[in-house]
Amino acid sequence: MCTSIVEIVNAEGKGKGKDGWFALTKSVVSYDHPHFALLEEAITIDFVNHDHGPGARAAVELTLESAKALNGALNKAIKAAENEHAKRS
């Protein structure tokens, strides 16, 4: 069953796709049937720049458990980076 769960946010940074590095403009997070992972459903994260066509895409398909672990790691790294930044200011 399709879930229609999609979250899109602006992104600034670089991603590496089939044609090399490209500037990011959006991050798309969805929960649905994966295209490649052998899973029933997956959290998919796409880093894209639609202005450069379909090749400007870096994507991952994760289990819910892996996505939760990634979310925890991101939160810890962000908190540590904010603390480090505060020390320098």
C-alpha positions in Angstrom: 0.0 0.0 0.0 1.3 3.5 -0.9 1.6 5.7 2.2 1.9 9.2 0.6 4.2 10.1 3.5 6.6 12.7 2.1 8.5 15.5 3.8 10.5 18.1 1.7 12.9 20.6 3.1 15.4 23.1 1.6 18.9 21.8 1.6 22.3 23.6 1.2 25.4 21.6 0.7 26.8 19.1 -1.9 25.8 15.6 -2.9 27.6 13.1 -5.1 25.6 11.5 -7.9 26.4 9.5 -11.0 27.9 12.6 -12.7 30.0 13.7 -9.7 29.3 16.4 -7.0 26.4 18.8 -7.3 24.8 21.5 -5.3 21.8 20.4 -3.2 18.6 22.4 -3.1 16.2 19.9 -1.5 16.1 16.9 0.8 13.1 14.6 0.4 12.2 12.1 3.1 9.5 9.5 2.4 8.1 6.2 3.6 6.9 3.9 0.9 7.9 0.9 -1.2 11.6 1.2 -2.0 12.9 1.0 -5.6 16.1 -1.0 -4.9 16.2 -2.3 -1.2 14.7 -5.7 -0.7 12.2 -4.4 1.8 8.5 -4.2 2.0 8.6 -0.5 2.9 11.5 1.9 3.6 12.4 5.3 4.7 13.9 6.9 1.6 16.1 10.0 1.8 16.8 11.8 -1.5 19.2 14.7 -1.7 18.4 16.5 -5.0 18.8 19.5 -7.2 15.9 19.4 -9.7 17.5 22.2 -11.8 20.2 19.7 -12.9 17.9 16.9 -13.9 17.4 13.4 -12.5 21.1 12.7 -12.3 21.6 15.2 -9.6 20.3 12.8 -6.9 21.9 11.0 -4.0 19.6 8.6 -2.3 19.4 5.9 0.5 16.6 3.4 1.4 16.6 2.4 5.0 14.7 0.1 7.3 12.7 2.0 10.0 15.2 0.7 12.6 18.2 2.1 10.6 16.4 5.4 10.0 15.8 5.7 13.8 19.5 5.0 14.5 20.5 7.5 11.9 18.2 10.1 13.4 19.7 9.5 16.8 23.2 9.8 15.4 22.3 13.0 13.6 20.8 14.5 16.7 23.9 13.7 18.8 26.3 15.1 16.1 24.2 18.3 15.7 24.1 18.8 19.5 27.9 18.3 19.7 28.5 20.6 16.7 26.3 23.3 18.3 28.2 23.0 21.6 31.5 23.3 19.7 30.3 26.3 17.8 29.1 28.0 21.0 32.6 27.5 22.5 34.2 29.3 19.5 31.8 32.2 19.6 
